[in-house]
Amino acid sequence: MLAFALSEAEPRIFDLQIPIMKKLALFSIVVFSLSSCVSSKVYKELQSKFADLEAENVDLRKERDEAQSALKLAEGKLANLEQELGTLREKSAESAAALSSLQSRYQDLNRSYEYLLENNNNLLASNQKENQKLVEKLNKLQEELNRKEDSLRIENERLEKLSAAMQSREARISELESAIARKDSTVKMVRQRLKDALLNFDGKGLTVEDRNGKVYVSLSNKLLFPSASWEVQSEGKKALDELAIVLAENPDLQVTVEGHTDADAFNGRTAVKDNWDLSVMRATSIVKIIVANEGVNKANITAAGRSEYMPIADNDSPEGKAKNRRTEIIIEPDLSELNDLLED
């Protein structure tokens, strides 16, 4: 059972992350559009704002990781509550056993008392003092029995309240587990659907895998672009058309297209002047091909440029540089249901 006991509502990290990424993409396009017609000072200010937005995106990812840590802490708290419930049940059983013993003793004494009343009237008359002691003893036992019954009733009420609280908590945890299971199922389904759809491109610079609950489609530049260009080649367009069909079948998916370059300097003679510009232009070119499919939800797609700053290999060899020149299409399911449960 997945534990769940969050003491404070986690911010809507995932809901906020998409708008931030949209802001990054929009800001990148604005910077690109204005870079050729504004002063150097304004261009640098726009670059600074772009860097701030990227930093904000990193912070949101950190908060998501903290929310996951809080979920693990909640699991520990639930385990402690379950242990406490077991202890209380044991104490209740002990109290019930003690009550049963007292009742049995009371019944034995009561039978003895009735027997004495019935068969020993003369003896009782002559030993009235002893009989009085016996009555007092019976009264004390009755009072003790009443106290035990009251104590047991109070304990049972407490256990019932605790049990109700546990059931409510378990229901919420069950909802959370179901939401996570649905998310994982969606990721697996999308990954398999993409692998099937892109099977013809296997070994041609295209890979599909899932990491951290997301599906990553990685396409090398040799499949997509000529050198120093952001115009998609015909073979790359075929792969993107197949990918767009899968996205159209699942319009709730959140998609981020990230352009990556190697560390070699790009000295453009147009508005596209460096690796930052080139990576953004390539990501944007891919997005335009994908959204050409009318079934794709354009509001859920973001284009982003990573330039040379997220390499997957060293840039000291031609092979390493080739691996770094790539485009990654990151696909994740709609997390709004999971976010709502975490907030509750």
ROVEXPA-644421 format. One record per atom (N, C-alpha, C): residue in three letters; x, y, z. Coordinates in steps of 0.02 Angstrom, whole numbers, padded with zeros to 5 digits, always signed. Example, Ala and Ser with C-alpha at 12.3 -4.5 7.8 and 13.67 -1.06 7.14 Angstrom:
REM ROVEXPA-644421
Ala+00660-00284+00390 Ala+00615-00225+00390 Ala+00660-00165+00390 Ser+00642-00112+00354 Ser+00684-00053+00357 Ser+00645+00002+00394 
REM end
This chain:
REM ROVEXPA-644421
Met+00043-00061+00000 Met+00000+00000+00000 Met+00044+00062+00000 Leu+00030+00107-00045 Leu+00068+00171-00048 Leu+00045+00217+00006 Ala+00091+00242+00048 Ala+00073+00287+00104 Ala+00061+00356+00078 Phe+00016+00391+00112 Phe+00000+00458+00090 Phe-00020+00500+00150 Ala+00020+00549+00171 Ala+00002+00594+00227 Ala+00039+00659+00218 Leu+00020+00699+00171 Leu+00053+00763+00160 Leu+00025+00815+00207 Ser+00067+00847+00249 Ser+00044+00895+00299 Ser+00027+00962+00268 Glu+00059+00979+00211 Glu+00044+01043+00179 Glu+00033+01029+00105 Ala-00011+01069+00074 Ala-00028+01058+00004 Ala+00032+01075-00039 Glu+00053+01028-00083 Glu+00109+01041-00128 Glu+00086+01087-00183 Pro+00124+01139-00202 Pro+00105+01183-00256 Pro+00093+01144-00319 Arg+00055+01173-00364 Arg+00038+01138-00425 Arg+00098+01140-00472 Ile+00147+01098-00454 Ile+00212+01101-00489 Ile+00203+01085-00563 Phe+00167+01032-00578 Phe+00164+01010-00646 Phe+00121+01056-00689 Asp+00067+01083-00656 Asp+00026+01131-00693 Asp+00065+01193-00710 Leu+00110+01214-00663 Leu+00149+01275-00674 Leu+00205+01264-00724 Gln+00230+01201-00724 Gln+00289+01189-00766 Gln+00275+01200-00839 Ile+00216+01178-00863 Ile+00200+01184-00934 Ile+00196+01256-00955 Pro+00158+01301-00915 Pro+00159+01372-00935 Pro+00228+01401-00936 Ile+00271+01382-00888 Ile+00339+01409-00888 Ile+00376+01389-00951 Met+00367+01325-00971 Met+00400+01302-01032 Met+00373+01337-01093 Lys+00306+01351-01090 Lys+00277+01389-01145 Lys+00307+01459-01148 Lys+00315+01488-01086 Lys+00345+01555-01084 Lys+00416+01553-01114 Leu+00453+01500-01097 Leu+00522+01494-01123 Leu+00521+01492-01199 Ala+00475+01451-01227 Ala+00472+01445-01300 Ala+00452+01511-01331 Leu+00399+01543-01302 Leu+00376+01606-01329 Leu+00430+01659-01325 Phe+00465+01659-01266 Phe+00519+01709-01256 Phe+00575+01697-01306 Ser+00590+01632-01320 Ser+00643+01617-01368 Ser+00624+01643-01437 Ile+00559+01633-01455 Ile+00537+01656-01522 Ile+00541+01732-01526 Val+00520+01765-01470 Val+00522+01839-01469 Val+00594+01863-01476 Val+00640+01830-01438 Val+00711+01850-01442 Val+00737+01841-01512 Phe+00717+01783-01543 Phe+00740+01769-01611 Phe+00712+01821-01660 Ser+00647+01837-01650 Ser+00615+01883-01697 Ser+00643+01953-01690 Leu+00661+01973-01629 Leu+00682+02042-01617 Leu+00757+02052-01621 Ser+00794+01995-01620 Ser+00867+02001-01613 Ser+00898+02040-01671 Ser+00865+02039-01729 Ser+00895+02072-01787 Ser+00874+02145-01793 Cys+00827+02167-01750 Cys+00801+02235-01759 Cys+00802+02277-01696 Val+00831+02253-01641 Val+00835+02293-01580 Val+00907+02303-01561 Ser+00920+02348-01515 Ser+00987+02364-01494 Ser+01018+02306-01455 Ser+01083+02308-01449 Ser+01119+02255-01412 Ser+01097+02253-01339 Lys+01083+02312-01309 Lys+01062+02314-01239 Lys+00996+02279-01229 Val+00948+02293-01273 Val+00882+02261-01268 Val+00888+02187-01279 Tyr+00929+02168-01327 Tyr+00939+02096-01341 Tyr+00967+02059-01280 Lys+01016+02091-01246 Lys+01045+02060-01186 Lys+00994+02055-01130 Glu+00951+02108-01124 Glu+00899+02105-01072 Glu+00852+02047-01085 Leu+00834+02038-01148 Leu+00790+01981-01165 Leu+00824+01914-01150 Gln+00888+01910-01165 Gln+00925+01848-01149 Gln+00925+01836-01074 Ser+00933+01890-01034 Ser+00933+01883-00961 Ser+00867+01857-00936 Lys+00812+01885-00964 Lys+00745+01861-00944 Lys+00736+01788-00963 Phe+00762+01770-01021 Phe+00757+01699-01042 Phe+00792+01653-00993 Ala+00852+01675-00970 Ala+00889+01635-00921 Ala+00851+01630-00855 Asp+00817+01685-00834 Asp+00778+01683-00772 Asp+00722+01633-00778 Leu+00689+01632-00836 Leu+00634+01584-00845 Leu+00659+01512-00843 Glu+00718+01500-00871 Glu+00747+01433-00868 Glu+00762+01413-00796 Ala+00788+01461-00757 Ala+00803+01447-00686 Ala+00739+01431-00649 Glu+00686+01469-00665 Glu+00621+01455-00632 Glu+00597+01385-00648 Asn+00608+01364-00710 Asn+00588+01295-00730 Asn+00627+01243-00690 Val+00691+01255-00679 Val+00733+01209-00639 Val+00706+01205-00568 Asp+00687+01265-00539 Asp+00661+01265-00470 Asp+00597+01223-00465 Leu+00555+01229-00516 Leu+00492+01190-00515 Leu+00506+01115-00516 Arg+00556+01095-00555 Arg+00574+01023-00556 Arg+00598+01001-00487 Lys+00636+01046-00453 Lys+00660+01030-00386 Lys+00602+01022-00338 Glu+00552+01067-00344 Glu+00493+01062-00300 Glu+00455+00997-00312 Arg+00454+00974-00376 Arg+00421+00910-00391 Arg+00457+00853-00354 Asp+00524+00854-00354 Asp+00562+00802-00319 Asp+00548+00804-00244 Glu+00541+00868-00217 Glu+00526+00874-00145 Glu+00457+00845-00129 Ala+00409+00854-00178 Ala+00342+00825-00167 Ala+00345+00750-00164 Gln+00388+00720-00206 Gln+00396+00647-00205 Gln+00426+00624-00138 Ser+00474+00665-00111 Ser+00503+00648-00046 Ser+00450+00652+00009 Ala+00404+00703+00003 Ala+00351+00709+00053 Ala+00305+00649+00051 Leu+00295+00622-00010 Leu+00252+00562-00016 Leu+00284+00503+00019 Lys+00350+00495+00014 Lys+00384+00440+00049 Lys+00379+00449+00125 Leu+00383+00513+00147 Leu+00376+00526+00219 Leu+00306+00506+00242 Ala+00256+00520+00200 Ala+00187+00502+00218 Ala+00180+00427+00225 Glu+00216+00389+00184 Glu+00214+00316+00190 Glu+00238+00294+00259 Gly+00292+00326+00282 Gly+00318+00309+00349 Gly+00268+00325+00403 Lys+00234+00383+00397 Lys+00184+00402+00448 Lys+00126+00353+00449 Leu+00106+00330+00389 Leu+00051+00281+00387 Leu+00071+00216+00420 Ala+00133+00195+00409 Ala+00157+00133+00442 Ala+00154+00140+00518 Asn+00173+00200+00544 Asn+00170+00211+00617 Asn+00099+00208+00642 Leu+00052+00238+00603 Leu-00018+00236+00624 Leu-00045+00164+00625 Glu-00024+00125+00575 Glu-00047+00056+00574 Glu-00019+00017+00634 Gln+00043+00032+00652 Gln+00072-00001+00711 Gln+00035+00020+00774 Glu+00017+00085+00779 Glu-00019+00109+00838 Glu-00088+00076+00842 Leu-00120+00068+00783 Leu-00186+00036+00782 Leu-00181-00036+00807 Gly-00127-00071+00786 Gly-00117-00140+00810 Gly-00109-00142+00885 Thr-00070-00094+00912 Thr-00059-00092+00985 Thr-00124-00080+01022 Leu-00164-00033+00995 Leu-00229-00018+01028 Leu-00276-00078+01026 Arg-00272-00114+00971 Arg-00315-00174+00967 Arg-00294-00227+01018 Glu-00228-00232+01027 Glu-00204-00280+01078 Glu-00228-00259+01148 Lys-00222-00193+01162 Lys-00245-00169+01228 Lys-00320-00180+01237 Ser-00358-00170+01181 Ser-00430-00181+01185 Ser-00446-00254+01200 Ala-00407-00299+01168 Ala-00418-00370+01180 Ala-00402-00387+01253 Glu-00348-00356+01280 Glu-00331-00369+01351 Glu-00386-00343+01397 Ser-00413-00283+01381 Ser-00467-00255+01422 Ser-00529-00299+01419 Ala-00544-00326+01360 Ala-00602-00369+01352 Ala-00593-00433+01393 Ala-00530-00459+01393 Ala-00517-00520+01432 Ala-00525-00506+01506 Ala-00501-00447+01529 Ala-00507-00429+01599 Ala-00581-00421+01618 Leu-00619-00390+01573 Leu-00691-00382+01586 Leu-00726-00449+01591 Ser-00707-00494+01545 Ser-00737-00561+01547 Ser-00722-00596+01612 Ser-00659-00587+01635 Ser-00640-00619+01698 Ser-00680-00591+01757 Leu-00688-00524+01756 Leu-00727-00493+01810 Leu-00800-00516+01809 Gln-00827-00521+01748 Gln-00896-00544+01742 Gln-00904-00615+01768 Ser-00854-00656+01752 Ser-00856-00725+01776 Ser-00852-00728+01852 Arg-00808-00687+01881 Arg-00802-00685+01953 Arg-00867-00660+01985 Tyr-00896-00609+01952 Tyr-00958-00582+01979 Tyr-01014-00634+01977 Gln-01018-00670+01922 Gln-01069-00722+01917 Gln-01059-00777+01970 Asp-00996-00796+01981 Asp-00982-00847+02031 Asp-01004-00823+02101 Leu-00986-00761+02116 Leu-01005-00734+02182 Leu-01081-00727+02188 Asn-01113-00707+02132 Asn-01185-00699+02135 Asn-01220-00766+02146 Arg-01194-00817+02114 Arg-01223-00885+02125 Arg-01213-00907+02197 Ser-01153-00891+02222 Ser-01140-00909+02292 Ser-01187-00872+02339 Tyr-01197-00809+02323 Tyr-01241-00769+02365 Tyr-01313-00795+02364 Glu-01338-00811+02303 Glu-01405-00838+02299 Glu-01413-00906+02335 Tyr-01359-00945+02329 Tyr-01362-01010+02364 Tyr-01366-01000+02439 Leu-01326-00953+02463 Leu-01328-00939+02535 Leu-01396-00913+02558 Leu-01426-00870+02517 Leu-01491-00843+02534 Leu-01544-00898+02537 Glu-01539-00944+02489 Glu-01590-00997+02484 Glu-01582-01051+02537 Asn-01523-01072+02552 Asn-01512-01131+02593 Asn-01485-01116+02663 Asn-01470-01054+02676 Asn-01439-01040+02740 Asn-01470-00978+02773 Asn-01538-00977+02774 Asn-01572-00919+02805 Asn-01553-00911+02879 Asn-01551-00968+02912 Asn-01534-00965+02983 Asn-01463-00940+02993 Leu-01419-00966+02951 Leu-01349-00946+02957 Leu-01340-00873+02940 Leu-01377-00850+02890 Leu-01373-00779+02870 Leu-01400-00734+02926 Ala-01453-00758+02957 Ala-01481-00718+03011 Ala-01432-00710+03068 Ser-01394-00762+03083 Ser-01347-00759+03138 Ser-01280-00728+03118 Asn-01271-00722+03054 Asn-01207-00694+03031 Asn-01220-00634+02984 Gln-01263-00592+03009 Gln-01283-00535+02968 Gln-01223-00490+02950 Lys-01177-00485+02997 Lys-01118-00443+02986 Lys-01077-00470+02927 Glu-01069-00536+02927 Glu-01029-00567+02873 Glu-01065-00558+02806 Asn-01132-00565+02808 Asn-01170-00556+02747 Asn-01163-00485+02720 Gln-01162-00437+02767 Gln-01154-00368+02746 Gln-01087-00357+02710 Lys-01035-00389+02737 Lys-00970-00384+02705 Lys-00972-00412+02634 Leu-01008-00469+02630 Leu-01013-00500+02564 Leu-01050-00455+02515 Val-01103-00423+02538 Val-01140-00376+02496 Val-01096-00318+02475 Glu-01059-00291+02522 Glu-01014-00236+02507 Glu-00962-00256+02454 Lys-00938-00318+02464 Lys-00889-00343+02416 Lys-00920-00349+02346 Leu-00982-00375+02345 Leu-01016-00380+02280 Leu-01028-00312+02249 Asn-01046-00263+02291 Asn-01058-00196+02266 Asn-00994-00165+02237 Lys-00938-00178+02271 Lys-00874-00153+02246 Lys-00856-00185+02179 Leu-00869-00251+02176 Leu-00856-00285+02113 Leu-00900-00258+02057 Gln-00962-00242+02074 Gln-01007-00214+02024 Gln-00983-00146+02001 Glu-00960-00105+02049 Glu-00934-00040+02031 Glu-00872-00046+01986 Glu-00828-00093+02005 Glu-00768-00104+01964 Glu-00787-00128+01895 Leu-00837-00173+01892 Leu-00860-00197+01827 Leu-00888-00139+01785 Asn-00926-00095+01817 Asn-00954-00038+01781 Asn-00899+00008+01754 Arg-00848+00018+01797 Arg-00792+00060+01774 Arg-00757+00028+01714 Lys-00746-00037+01718 Lys-00713-00072+01663 Lys-00756-00067+01599 Glu-00822-00075+01606 Glu-00865-00070+01548 Glu-00863+00000+01518 Asp-00862+00052+01561 Asp-00857+00120+01536 Asp-00791+00131+01499 Ser-00738+00106+01530 Ser-00672+00113+01499 Ser-00669+00078+01432 Leu-00698+00017+01429 Leu-00698-00020+01367 Leu-00740+00015+01314 Arg-00796+00044+01334 Arg-00839+00080+01287 Arg-00802+00140+01257 Ile-00768+00178+01301 Ile-00730+00236+01277 Ile-00674+00215+01229 Glu-00640+00160+01247 Glu-00585+00135+01205 Glu-00612+00112+01137 Asn-00670+00079+01138 Asn-00701+00056+01075 Asn-00720+00116+01031 Glu-00746+00169+01062 Glu-00764+00228+01024 Glu-00702+00259+00992 Arg-00648+00261+01031 Arg-00585+00289+01004 Arg-00559+00246+00946 Leu-00563+00180+00954 Leu-00541+00136+00900 Leu-00584+00144+00838 Glu-00649+00153+00847 Glu-00693+00162+00790 Glu-00675+00226+00752 Lys-00662+00281+00789 Lys-00643+00343+00757 Lys-00577+00336+00720 Leu-00529+00302+00753 Leu-00464+00292+00721 Leu-00471+00249+00659 Ser-00513+00197+00664 Ser-00524+00153+00607 Ser-00555+00191+00549 Ala-00604+00235+00565 Ala-00635+00275+00512 Ala-00585+00321+00478 Ala-00542+00351+00519 Ala-00490+00396+00491 Ala-00442+00356+00447 Met-00424+00296+00469 Met-00378+00254+00430 Met-00411+00234+00363 Gln-00475+00217+00365 Gln-00510+00198+00305 Gln-00513+00255+00255 Ser-00525+00316+00282 Ser-00527+00374+00238 Ser-00458+00386+00207 Arg-00406+00380+00248 Arg-00338+00390+00223 Arg-00320+00337+00171 Glu-00339+00275+00185 Glu-00324+00221+00138 Glu-00361+00232+00072 Ala-00422+00259+00075 Ala-00459+00272+00014 Ala-00423+00324-00029 Arg-00397+00377+00003 Arg-00360+00428-00034 Arg-00296+00401-00063 Ile-00263+00358-00024 Ile-00201+00327-00049 Ile-00216+00282-00108 Ser-00272+00246-00104 Ser-00293+00202-00159 Ser-00305+00243-00222 Glu-00336+00302-00214 Glu-00347+00346-00271 Glu-00280+00368-00301 Leu-00233+00385-00257 Leu-00167+00406-00281 Leu-00132+00350-00318 Glu-00135+00289-00289 Glu-00103+00232-00322 Glu-00135+00219-00390 Ser-00202+00225-00394 Ser-00236+00214-00458 Ser-00215+00266-00509 Ala-00209+00329-00487 Ala-00189+00383-00533 Ala-00118+00371-00559 Ile-00073+00349-00514 Ile-00004+00335-00534 Ile-00002+00276-00582 Ala-00043+00225-00567 Ala-00046+00166-00611 Ala-00071+00185-00680 Arg-00122+00229-00683 Arg-00147+00251-00748 Arg-00094+00290-00785 Lys-00057+00333-00749 Lys-00003+00371-00781 Lys+00049+00324-00810 Asp+00071+00275-00769 Asp+00122+00228-00792 Asp+00097+00187-00852 Ser+00033+00168-00849 Ser+00004+00130-00904 Ser+00004+00171-00968 Thr-00012+00236-00962 Thr-00013+00280-01020 Thr+00057+00285-01050 Val+00108+00293-01006 Val+00177+00298-01030 Val+00197+00235-01067 Lys+00181+00177-01040 Lys+00199+00113-01072 Lys+00163+00106-01139 Met+00099+00125-01140 Met+00060+00119-01201 Met+00088+00164-01256 Val+00103+00227-01237 Val+00130+00274-01286 Val+00198+00251-01311 Arg+00240+00227-01265 Arg+00307+00204-01286 Arg+00301+00147-01337 Gln+00258+00098-01322 Gln+00250+00042-01368 Gln+00220+00064-01434 Arg+00170+00110-01430 Arg+00138+00134-01491 Arg+00189+00171-01535 Leu+00233+00210-01504 Leu+00284+00246-01542 Leu+00335+00198-01572 Lys+00355+00147-01532 Lys+00402+00098-01559 Lys+00374+00063-01620 Asp+00309+00045-01616 Asp+00278+00012-01673 Asp+00274+00059-01733 Ala+00254+00122-01720 Ala+00245+00169-01775 Ala+00311+00188-01808 Leu+00366+00189-01769 Leu+00431+00211-01794 Leu+00479+00153-01806 Leu+00451+00093-01812 Leu+00493+00034-01821 Leu+00537+00039-01883 Asn+00511+00069-01935 Asn+00550+00073-01998 Asn+00611+00118-01991 Phe+00613+00158-01938 Phe+00670+00204-01929 Phe+00719+00178-01877 Asp+00708+00118-01852 Asp+00755+00089-01804 Asp+00823+00079-01836 Gly+00875+00102-01802 Gly+00943+00097-01830 Gly+00961+00154-01877 Lys+00916+00202-01885 Lys+00930+00258-01929 Lys+00939+00323-01890 Gly+00956+00316-01827 Gly+00966+00376-01786 Gly+00905+00394-01745 Leu+00860+00345-01733 Leu+00799+00359-01693 Leu+00793+00306-01638 Thr+00782+00329-01576 Thr+00772+00283-01520 Thr+00711+00306-01480 Val+00677+00257-01448 Val+00620+00270-01404 Val+00631+00236-01338 Glu+00627+00273-01282 Glu+00635+00244-01216 Glu+00596+00285-01166 Asp+00585+00256-01106 Asp+00552+00294-01053 Asp+00598+00303-00994 Arg+00598+00364-00967 Arg+00639+00382-00909 Arg+00599+00428-00865 Asn+00601+00415-00800 Asn+00568+00459-00751 Asn+00494+00470-00767 Gly+00460+00417-00789 Gly+00389+00423-00803 Gly+00373+00460-00867 Lys+00422+00471-00912 Lys+00411+00505-00975 Lys+00439+00463-01032 Val+00413+00475-01092 Val+00438+00441-01152 Val+00484+00489-01189 Tyr+00544+00466-01205 Tyr+00593+00507-01241 Tyr+00603+00478-01311 Val+00587+00517-01362 Val+00602+00499-01432 Val+00662+00541-01453 Ser+00718+00509-01465 Ser+00780+00544-01483 Ser+00794+00533-01557 Leu+00804+00588-01595 Leu+00818+00585-01667 Leu+00884+00620-01680 Ser+00929+00585-01713 Ser+00993+00615-01729 Ser+00985+00664-01786 Asn+01031+00712-01791 Asn+01027+00763-01843 Asn+01038+00734-01913 Lys+01073+00677-01917 Lys+01084+00648-01983 Lys+01018+00625-02014 Leu+00969+00610-01971 Leu+00902+00590-01996 Leu+00860+00652-02012 Leu+00872+00708-01977 Leu+00827+00765-01982 Leu+00853+00821-02026 Phe+00915+00843-02014 Phe+00937+00906-02044 Phe+01003+00899-02082 Pro+01011+00937-02136 Pro+01077+00945-02166 Pro+01121+00986-02119 Ser+01186+00985-02129 Ser+01231+01021-02085 Ser+01215+01096-02087 Ala+01214+01126-02025 Ala+01203+01198-02016 Ala+01135+01222-02042 Ser+01087+01176-02050 Ser+01022+01194-02075 Ser+00968+01176-02025 Trp+00909+01208-02031 Trp+00852+01191-01988 Trp+00791+01170-02030 Glu+00806+01153-02093 Glu+00753+01126-02137 Glu+00753+01050-02133 Val+00697+01020-02114 Val+00693+00948-02103 Val+00695+00911-02170 Gln+00737+00859-02173 Gln+00743+00818-02233 Gln+00681+00773-02241 Ser+00673+00746-02300 Ser+00613+00707-02316 Ser+00607+00644-02272 Glu+00663+00610-02259 Glu+00661+00550-02217 Glu+00641+00567-02146 Gly+00669+00622-02120 Gly+00650+00645-02054 Gly+00577+00665-02049 Lys+00552+00696-02103 Lys+00481+00717-02103 Lys+00435+00656-02100 Lys+00455+00601-02133 Lys+00414+00540-02130 Lys+00410+00515-02058 Ala+00467+00515-02022 Ala+00466+00492-01953 Ala+00423+00538-01909 Leu+00427+00603-01920 Leu+00387+00650-01881 Leu+00313+00644-01896 Asp+00296+00629-01959 Asp+00225+00619-01976 Asp+00197+00558-01939 Glu+00237+00504-01935 Glu+00215+00445-01898 Glu+00206+00461-01824 Leu+00253+00499-01796 Leu+00248+00518-01726 Leu+00187+00561-01713 Ala+00171+00607-01761 Ala+00113+00651-01753 Ala+00048+00611-01751 Ile+00046+00556-01788 Ile-00015+00514-01787 Ile-00027+00487-01717 Val+00026+00464-01683 Val+00019+00438-01615 Val-00003+00494-01567 Leu+00026+00554-01575 Leu+00007+00610-01532 Leu-00066+00631-01544 Ala-00088+00627-01606 Ala-00158+00644-01621 Ala-00206+00595-01588 Glu-00184+00532-01580 Glu-00226+00481-01547 Glu-00230+00494-01472 Asn-00183+00532-01445 Asn-00180+00546-01372 Asn-00173+00621-01361 Pro-00226+00660-01371 Pro-00220+00733-01369 Pro-00205+00762-01300 Asp-00211+00722-01246 Asp-00197+00748-01179 Asp-00122+00746-01162 Leu-00081+00715-01204 Leu-00010+00710-01189 Leu+00023+00779-01192 Gln+00071+00789-01147 Gln+00111+00850-01146 Gln+00177+00836-01183 Val+00195+00878-01232 Val+00252+00864-01275 Val+00300+00923-01274 Thr+00364+00908-01265 Thr+00416+00959-01269 Thr+00467+00937-01321 Val+00481+00980-01369 Val+00530+00966-01421 Val+00593+01006-01405 Glu+00649+00971-01392 Glu+00711+01004-01372 Glu+00764+00995-01427 Gly+00791+01051-01451 Gly+00846+01048-01498 Gly+00913+01050-01462 His+00961+01009-01483 His+01028+01005-01453 His+01081+01009-01508 Thr+01137+01042-01492 Thr+01193+01047-01540 Thr+01256+01020-01507 Asp+01309+01015-01547 Asp+01375+01000-01518 Asp+01407+01066-01496 Ala+01470+01062-01475 Ala+01502+01122-01447 Ala+01537+01164-01501 Asp+01536+01142-01563 Asp+01567+01183-01616 Asp+01529+01247-01625 Ala+01565+01302-01632 Ala+01532+01367-01639 Ala+01495+01370-01706 Phe+01436+01400-01704 Phe+01396+01412-01765 Phe+01395+01487-01777 Asn+01423+01507-01833 Asn+01427+01578-01849 Asn+01381+01593-01908 Gly+01319+01607-01893 Gly+01271+01619-01946 Gly+01275+01689-01973 Arg+01254+01696-02035 Arg+01255+01762-02066 Arg+01185+01792-02071 Thr+01136+01756-02044 Thr+01068+01782-02042 Thr+01050+01796-01970 Ala+00985+01799-01956 Ala+00964+01810-01886 Ala+00982+01751-01842 Val+00994+01693-01872 Val+01015+01634-01833 Val+01091+01638-01829 Lys+01116+01659-01770 Lys+01186+01677-01765 Lys+01229+01626-01727 Asp+01199+01587-01681 Asp+01240+01542-01640 Asp+01202+01478-01626 Asn+01231+01435-01583 Asn+01201+01370-01569 Asn+01133+01377-01533 Trp+01126+01429-01492 Trp+01061+01440-01461 Trp+01007+01450-01515 Asp+01021+01496-01560 Asp+00972+01509-01613 Asp+00959+01447-01655 Leu+01012+01411-01672 Leu+01005+01352-01715 Leu+00963+01299-01681 Ser+00975+01286-01616 Ser+00937+01234-01580 Ser+00863+01253-01575 Val+00849+01317-01565 Val+00778+01338-01561 Val+00745+01332-01629 Met+00779+01352-01682 Met+00750+01349-01748 Met+00735+01277-01768 Arg+00781+01231-01750 Arg+00769+01161-01767 Arg+00710+01133-01728 Ala+00705+01150-01664 Ala+00648+01127-01624 Ala+00583+01155-01653 Thr+00583+01218-01673 Thr+00523+01250-01700 Thr+00503+01217-01766 Ser+00553+01201-01809 Ser+00538+01169-01873 Ser+00503+01102-01862 Ile+00526+01064-01812 Ile+00496+00999-01797 Ile+00425+01008-01771 Val+00415+01057-01727 Val+00348+01069-01700 Val+00299+01085-01756 Lys+00320+01125-01804 Lys+00275+01144-01858 Lys+00254+01084-01899 Ile+00299+01036-01908 Ile+00281+00975-01946 Ile+00232+00934-01905 Ile+00243+00928-01840 Ile+00199+00888-01798 Ile+00129+00917-01795 Val+00123+00983-01784 Val+00056+01013-01777 Val+00020+01021-01843 Ala+00054+01003-01899 Ala+00019+01002-01963 Ala-00035+00949-01963 Asn-00027+00898-01920 Asn-00080+00848-01909 Asn-00135+00881-01867 Glu-00195+00888-01895 Glu-00248+00926-01861 Glu-00269+00896-01796 Gly-00257+00831-01785 Gly-00277+00799-01723 Gly-00231+00814-01664 Val-00173+00843-01677 Val-00125+00857-01623 Val-00148+00920-01585 Asn-00147+00915-01519 Asn-00166+00972-01476 Asn-00108+01021-01473 Lys-00114+01076-01509 Lys-00059+01124-01513 Lys-00044+01157-01446 Ala-00095+01161-01402 Ala-00084+01194-01337 Ala-00039+01153-01292 Asn-00029+01089-01307 Asn+00011+01046-01264 Asn+00082+01035-01291 Ile+00103+01073-01341 Ile+00169+01063-01371 Ile+00212+01125-01360 Thr+00275+01113-01340 Thr+00322+01167-01326 Thr+00386+01154-01366 Ala+00413+01206-01397 Ala+00478+01202-01431 Ala+00530+01236-01387 Ala+00588+01202-01378 Ala+00641+01230-01335 Ala+00709+01216-01366 Gly+00755+01263-01357 Gly+00823+01254-01381 Gly+00870+01246-01322 Arg+00911+01193-01324 Arg+00959+01180-01270 Arg+01031+01196-01290 Ser+01041+01216-01352 Ser+01108+01232-01376 Ser+01155+01173-01364 Glu+01215+01187-01338 Glu+01266+01135-01328 Glu+01271+01112-01255 Tyr+01224+01135-01212 Tyr+01235+01131-01140 Tyr+01204+01070-01107 Met+01178+01023-01145 Met+01154+00960-01116 Met+01180+00902-01158 Pro+01248+00894-01162 Pro+01276+00841-01204 Pro+01264+00772-01174 Ile+01262+00722-01216 Ile+01258+00652-01193 Ile+01323+00616-01207 Ala+01371+00651-01237 Ala+01437+00622-01250 Ala+01487+00680-01250 Asp+01552+00663-01251 Asp+01602+00716-01253 Asp+01603+00747-01323 Asn+01629+00807-01327 Asn+01635+00842-01391 Asn+01706+00841-01418 Asp+01745+00791-01396 Asp+01815+00787-01416 Asp+01825+00742-01477 Ser+01773+00709-01499 Ser+01780+00664-01556 Ser+01720+00673-01603 Pro+01728+00657-01666 Pro+01672+00663-01713 Pro+01612+00620-01692 Glu+01626+00562-01663 Glu+01571+00518-01642 Glu+01530+00550-01586 Gly+01568+00579-01536 Gly+01533+00611-01480 Gly+01493+00671-01503 Lys+01521+00710-01549 Lys+01484+00769-01574 Lys+01421+00747-01611 Ala+01426+00692-01648 Ala+01368+00668-01685 Ala+01311+00648-01638 Lys+01330+00618-01581 Lys+01279+00598-01532 Lys+01246+00660-01501 Asn+01285+00713-01491 Asn+01258+00773-01459 Asn+01213+00813-01506 Arg+01224+00806-01572 Arg+01181+00841-01621 Arg+01117+00800-01629 Arg+01066+00818-01592 Arg+01006+00777-01590 Arg+00945+00821-01572 Thr+00887+00792-01581 Thr+00825+00823-01557 Thr+00789+00772-01513 Glu+00768+00793-01454 Glu+00732+00749-01408 Glu+00660+00773-01403 Ile+00614+00726-01414 Ile+00542+00741-01406 Ile+00520+00705-01342 Ile+00504+00745-01291 Ile+00488+00719-01225 Ile+00412+00719-01216 Ile+00384+00660-01203 Ile+00312+00652-01199 Ile+00294+00628-01129 Glu+00245+00661-01098 Glu+00222+00640-01032 Glu+00146+00646-01028 Pro+00115+00603-00987 Pro+00042+00604-00982 Pro+00017+00665-00944 Asp-00048+00677-00948 Asp-00080+00731-00910 Asp-00077+00714-00835 Leu-00046+00759-00795 Leu-00036+00745-00724 Leu-00085+00785-00680 Ser-00136+00815-00710 Ser-00181+00857-00670 Ser-00217+00818-00615 Glu-00238+00756-00631 Glu-00273+00715-00580 Glu-00226+00700-00522 Leu-00164+00682-00538 Leu-00115+00666-00486 Leu-00099+00728-00445 Asn-00094+00786-00477 Asn-00081+00848-00440 Asn-00137+00865-00392 Asp-00200+00854-00414 Asp-00257+00868-00370 Asp-00255+00824-00309 Leu-00238+00760-00317 Leu-00235+00714-00261 Leu-00179+00734-00213 Leu-00122+00755-00240 Leu-00066+00776-00198 Leu-00085+00838-00158 Glu-00122+00884-00188 Glu-00142+00944-00153 Glu-00189+00927-00095 Asp-00235+00878-00107 Asp-00280+00858-00053 Asp-00243+00826+00004 
REM end
